[in-house]
Amino acid sequence: MAKSVVFVAEQEAPSQVFARLADHIAGRYGHGGWLACHLGYGEKISSFPRLARDVAEAVCVLAGVSPERGLADAEVAACGTAHVNGIPYGLYADTWSRARGTMHYPREVRAAASFIFLADECDKKAVRKRFPNATVTVTGNPIWESFFFSEDTKDAARALLSGACDIFGNRIAFTPQDSVILCAGGTDYAENVLHFGSVMNAFAMSRGQLWAKNAAVVFAPHRRDFSEPEAYRFFSRSANGVRTFVAQGSAFPISRLTAASDLVVDARTLAGVEAMCLRKPVIDFCTALSIARYRNGNGYSRFEPSLRGAVHTVYGDTNMLAFSIQHFLGSGGAGMRERQELFMPRPERKGSALEKMYEALKRFF
C-alpha cells in the first residue's frame, strides 16, 4: 500500500476544512491517491481499526482540535499512534483560542507534535508553550476566507429570499428600506429558546421607537438543530409590529440570510464570523447557559472578537440588548467595521489558506 497523508477530525468545522484541503490537493496537484480522510462532521468516528492502519502507514497525520473530550478520541488516538510509530503529525486549530483547549491531549503527544496550523495569529504565544517543538504556521481558515468572496450582495440576497415561506408558511418579503436582523441559533434548543426569546423581549420594549419601523427579524435555528419545527412557533408571531420569521432548511442558506441582514444577533456561531467578514455589525448575546456551555465545551470563556471590538458583547441584559439593536441599526456600526477590518483583514486572494496548508505539508509527500 502506498504511503498516505491522513486527515482526521470529528467536529464539523475541521472536517469541512480537511475535505476542502483534500479536494484542493487532489484537484490541483494530483495527489488524491495519497489522502486518507477520517472525518466525522460532528459525529464520532467509529472505524478505529482502519484509522490505526492508515496512520501506521502514513507519511504524516493532520488532526483537528476538538475541544470537547468526547469528540477528540479519534484525533488523540491518531496523534498517539503516529507518535509511537515515529510518524510526523500536527494539529489544526480552526478558530480563535482553540489551541488553548488541548489539555486532554497527553503531554508527550503535545511535546512531539511536528507542526501546528492556526486560523489566527492570536494563539501563537500560547501554542509555543503547549507545543514547544512544533513549527507554527498561521494558515487562516479557508471557510472564513470564502466569506470575503461572497457573490451575494444585500439587495440580491433579499431578492432571492423574497417570496419564500418560512417553516410556518409566512411569506418573506424584504425591501431595500427594511431593517433586517438575523438572529442565528446554535444546535441546542434550550439555548436557542433563551437567545430568541431575549430578542423578542427586546423588540417588545421598542414601543414608539422609530428604529422598529420596517424592521424584520429572522430566527434561524442551526441546520443540526433537530427539534420539531412546532417548538419554534412562538417566534413566528410579530412583536410590537416587527415582522418575525423562522427560517431553516435548504431554502434559507445561512450565508444568504447573513448577506441579506443589516445586523446579526449571534450566539458565537459561524454566522457571526461571516457577518464580520462582510463588515456587518454583530451583537454577541450571551446567556448564562450559553456561556457555561461555551466554557465547558472549549475549556475557556475568552472570545477573541469581543476582546478586539469586532463584535459587541451583551451578557444576558435584555434592556442593553434592545439599546444595542437600536444603536447599531441607527449608526450602521462604522466603528465596529473599522475594528473588524483590523481583526480580520481581507485575504489577497481566495484559496490562500488551502495553499499555505499544502505548502507546509508537501515536505512530507
VOGU-3710 file (C-alpha; in Angstrom, 3 decimals, decimal comma):
1> maksvvfvae> 0,000/0,000/0,000  1,306/3,490/-0,873  2,139/5,820/1,982  -0,614/8,339/2,593  -1,352/11,650/4,275  -4,052/11,116/6,909  -6,610/13,773/7,830  -8,690/13,103/10,951  -11,342/15,298/12,582  -14,551/14,601/14,442
11> qeapsqvfar> -16,017/18,107/14,753  -17,875/19,592/11,814  -15,726/22,680/11,132  -12,309/20,971/10,829  -13,973/18,131/8,896  -15,165/20,664/6,320  -11,729/22,287/6,167  -9,958/18,958/5,628  -12,439/17,936/2,931  -11,670/21,182/1,100
21> ladhiagryg> -7,945/20,635/1,578  -8,193/17,110/0,171  -10,095/18,395/-2,877  -7,559/21,204/-3,313  -4,594/18,838/-3,252  -6,232/16,222/-5,470  -7,583/18,726/-7,987  -4,542/20,920/-8,310  -1,647/18,605/-7,677  -2,912/15,122/-8,450
31> hggwlachlg> -2,083/13,635/-5,060  -5,589/12,325/-4,386  -4,426/8,727/-4,061  -2,195/9,706/-1,147  -5,008/11,025/1,026  -6,894/9,098/3,706  -9,719/11,132/5,271  -11,403/10,147/8,540  -13,960/12,897/9,024  -16,899/12,800/11,424
41> ygekissfpr> -18,656/16,111/10,611  -19,786/16,387/14,224  -20,249/12,669/14,827  -17,998/10,134/16,498  -15,585/8,265/14,247  -16,166/4,566/14,821  -13,710/2,956/12,382  -10,744/2,964/14,770  -9,058/-0,176/13,334  -8,971/1,338/9,834
51> lardvaeavc> -7,800/4,672/11,252  -4,986/2,924/13,132  -3,903/1,059/9,979  -3,911/4,228/7,889  -1,916/6,163/10,497  0,643/3,378/10,871  1,288/3,528/7,105  1,186/7,324/6,763  3,874/9,805/5,819  2,190/12,377/8,084
61> vlagvsperg> -1,017/12,977/10,028  -3,037/16,189/10,305  -5,666/16,194/13,061  -8,292/18,690/14,058  -8,516/20,071/17,574  -11,807/19,119/19,174  -12,105/20,990/22,485  -14,696/18,537/23,788  -13,121/15,358/25,136  -15,991/13,295/23,779
71> ladaevaacg> -15,230/14,439/20,229  -11,451/14,209/20,445  -10,955/10,461/20,856  -10,068/9,766/17,221  -7,760/12,775/16,985  -5,904/11,925/20,208  -5,646/8,277/19,130  -4,327/9,205/15,680  -1,663/11,517/17,112  -0,731/8,930/19,740
81> tahvngipyg> -0,364/6,186/17,120  1,733/8,472/14,938  3,934/9,336/17,923  4,548/5,671/18,801  5,421/4,877/15,169  7,693/7,886/14,664  5,408/9,448/12,050  5,271/13,268/11,789  1,936/14,695/12,908  0,353/18,033/13,619
91> lyadtwsrar> -2,874/19,755/14,600  -5,102/22,380/13,039  -6,836/24,871/15,363  -9,697/26,134/13,201  -10,835/29,049/15,370  -9,678/31,537/17,991  -8,199/30,157/21,202  -8,929/26,614/20,087  -5,327/25,510/20,636  -5,629/26,598/24,271
101> gtmhyprevr> -8,148/23,816/24,883  -5,776/20,914/24,242  -5,003/19,714/27,750  -6,802/16,413/27,046  -4,010/15,617/24,572  -1,269/13,755/26,519  1,779/15,861/27,337  4,133/13,596/25,427  1,890/13,831/22,350  1,856/17,631/22,530
111> aaasfiflad> 5,618/17,738/23,045  6,321/15,573/19,982  3,982/17,329/17,534  5,846/18,389/14,384  3,638/21,254/13,256  0,609/23,339/14,201  -1,707/25,215/11,837  -3,592/28,192/13,277  -6,577/30,124/11,995  -5,377/33,360/13,604
121> ecdkkavrkr> -2,242/34,994/14,995  -3,725/35,418/18,483  -2,824/31,887/19,611  0,848/31,794/18,613  2,250/32,572/22,062  0,038/30,045/23,868  0,734/27,374/21,255  4,503/27,659/21,647  4,081/26,783/25,333  1,755/23,847/24,699
131> fpnatvtvtg> 3,637/22,510/21,661  7,284/23,501/22,262  8,771/21,520/19,369  6,181/22,249/16,699  6,588/24,542/13,711  3,736/27,058/13,937  2,099/28,298/10,727  -0,783/30,780/10,621  -2,683/29,416/7,644  -6,032/31,087/8,203
141> npiwesfffs> -9,344/29,306/7,837  -10,476/28,509/4,267  -14,148/28,626/5,274  -13,761/32,084/6,780  -11,719/33,118/3,773  -14,541/32,184/1,398  -16,878/34,609/3,174  -14,859/37,560/1,884  -15,548/36,475/-1,689  -19,304/36,007/-1,408
151> edtkdaaral> -21,217/36,867/-4,571  -24,415/37,728/-2,666  -24,947/41,461/-2,182  -27,518/42,553/0,383  -30,101/43,521/-2,226  -29,501/40,396/-4,314  -29,826/38,158/-1,261  -33,079/39,838/-0,260  -34,468/39,409/-3,755  -33,621/35,691/-3,714
161> lsgacdifgn> -35,240/35,212/-0,289  -38,375/37,240/-1,015  -41,365/35,130/-1,925  -40,209/32,078/0,009  -42,223/30,922/3,005  -40,699/30,248/6,400  -41,331/26,935/8,183  -44,772/28,170/9,310  -45,898/29,395/5,896  -45,226/33,098/6,470
171> riaftpqdsv> -44,232/34,676/3,185  -40,980/36,614/3,317  -40,835/39,986/1,556  -37,839/42,236/2,147  -37,383/45,646/0,553  -34,170/47,728/0,410  -35,702/50,022/3,049  -36,267/47,252/5,622  -34,031/46,808/8,636  -33,366/43,056/8,697
181> ilcaggtdya> -31,969/41,471/11,848  -30,681/37,914/11,693  -30,831/36,001/14,961  -28,581/32,998/14,354  -29,068/29,961/16,552  -26,860/27,099/17,591  -27,558/23,377/17,743  -29,030/23,376/21,280  -32,779/24,007/21,548  -32,672/25,296/25,146
191> envlhfgsvm> -30,004/27,861/24,277  -31,937/28,932/21,203  -35,136/29,499/23,168  -33,303/31,763/25,622  -31,484/33,534/22,799  -34,505/34,027/20,542  -36,766/34,890/23,471  -34,432/37,668/24,591  -34,570/39,184/21,120  -38,378/39,020/21,187
201> nafamsrgql> -38,350/40,793/24,565  -36,033/43,449/23,168  -38,484/44,170/20,375  -41,355/44,228/22,860  -39,510/47,077/24,600  -39,301/49,087/21,391  -42,769/50,635/21,512  -42,645/54,085/19,907  -39,077/53,681/18,695  -38,559/54,725/15,087
211> waknaavvfa> -35,935/52,028/14,537  -38,607/49,352/14,907  -40,443/50,583/11,816  -39,764/48,500/8,741  -37,881/46,077/10,976  -37,948/42,338/10,422  -36,183/39,643/12,421  -35,263/36,230/11,067  -34,773/33,485/13,631  -32,512/30,849/12,099
221> phrrdfsepe> -32,105/27,613/14,073  -28,929/25,732/13,180  -29,333/23,092/10,483  -28,206/20,499/13,055  -30,917/21,545/15,499  -33,306/18,621/15,053  -36,093/19,976/17,272  -39,622/19,713/15,931  -40,439/22,899/13,984  -43,531/23,415/16,151
231> ayrffsrsan> -41,184/24,134/19,063  -40,353/27,480/17,431  -43,889/28,579/16,522  -43,933/31,250/19,222  -41,134/33,078/17,416  -43,186/33,380/14,226  -45,537/35,868/15,904  -44,906/39,559/15,374  -43,521/41,523/18,315  -44,754/45,101/18,654
241> gvrtfvaqgs> -45,238/45,436/14,914  -41,916/43,851/13,994  -42,270/41,076/11,426  -40,704/37,787/12,509  -39,821/34,669/10,543  -38,370/31,282/11,448  -36,099/30,141/8,619  -34,477/26,738/8,438  -33,715/24,330/5,631  -32,281/24,380/2,129
251> afpisrltaa> -34,403/27,368/1,054  -32,608/29,524/3,611  -28,824/29,118/3,411  -27,321/30,856/6,427  -24,855/32,675/4,170  -27,720/34,201/2,204  -29,550/35,202/5,376  -26,364/36,832/6,648  -25,829/38,709/3,396  -29,437/39,956/3,473
261> sdlvvdartl> -29,186/41,301/7,018  -28,316/44,722/8,419  -27,432/43,371/11,850  -26,661/39,915/13,278  -27,545/38,973/16,854  -25,329/35,974/17,305  -24,511/33,299/19,868  -20,916/32,610/18,771  -21,870/30,765/15,613  -20,365/30,747/12,137
271> agveamclrk> -22,972/33,292/11,031  -21,313/35,847/13,294  -17,933/35,152/11,707  -19,395/35,588/8,239  -21,059/38,838/9,303  -17,672/40,144/10,488  -16,140/39,237/7,138  -18,984/41,095/5,398  -18,406/44,067/7,751  -21,835/43,951/9,326
281> pvidfctals> -22,473/44,885/12,965  -22,623/41,832/15,247  -24,120/41,650/18,724  -22,675/38,698/20,622  -25,568/37,975/23,005  -24,627/35,632/25,838  -26,972/33,990/28,317  -25,671/32,266/31,445  -26,429/28,903/29,806  -24,588/29,718/26,584
291> iaryrngngy> -21,520/30,975/28,483  -21,463/27,821/30,637  -21,741/25,582/27,589  -19,087/27,580/25,737  -16,698/27,289/28,680  -17,402/23,588/29,208  -17,023/22,832/25,517  -13,890/24,882/24,906  -12,077/24,894/28,215  -12,043/28,714/28,306
301> srfepslrga> -14,505/31,619/28,209  -12,496/34,258/26,319  -13,897/35,255/22,938  -11,295/36,984/20,817  -13,667/39,014/18,560  -15,200/40,567/21,684  -11,780/41,399/23,152  -10,805/43,082/19,864  -14,059/45,050/19,499  -15,027/43,228/16,302
311> vhtvygdtnm> -18,354/42,323/17,915  -20,347/43,936/20,725  -20,978/41,530/23,603  -24,100/41,780/25,771  -24,293/39,487/28,790  -27,907/38,470/29,291  -29,300/42,013/29,739  -32,393/42,400/27,566  -32,557/46,157/28,137  -28,973/46,521/26,933
321> lafsiqhflg> -29,785/44,237/24,000  -32,695/46,495/22,993  -30,467/49,579/23,274  -27,671/47,900/21,288  -30,005/46,879/18,465  -31,315/50,442/18,278  -27,786/51,856/18,329  -26,315/49,655/15,604  -29,309/49,947/13,293  -29,023/53,714/13,645
331> sggagmrerq> -25,255/54,049/13,297  -24,539/51,196/10,911  -21,648/50,144/13,143  -18,939/52,247/11,442  -16,554/51,988/14,407  -17,058/48,241/14,658  -16,450/47,897/10,933  -13,027/49,527/11,308  -12,113/47,117/14,111  -13,335/44,157/12,046
341> elfmprperk> -11,036/45,238/9,207  -8,077/45,243/11,602  -9,054/41,977/13,290  -9,988/40,043/10,147  -8,294/41,686/7,152  -9,459/40,631/3,722  -7,198/37,960/2,165  -5,397/38,901/-1,018  -6,985/36,039/-2,924  -9,338/33,128/-2,461
351> gsalekmyea> -7,601/29,836/-1,810  -4,584/31,233/0,027  -5,370/29,357/3,271  -5,510/25,991/1,494  -2,314/26,821/-0,385  -0,498/27,623/2,874  -1,578/24,290/4,306  -0,413/22,422/1,233  2,945/24,218/1,175  3,544/23,261/4,803
361> lkrff> 2,552/19,624/4,224  4,254/18,895/0,922  7,674/18,365/2,512  6,247/15,100/3,856  4,997/13,841/0,490
//
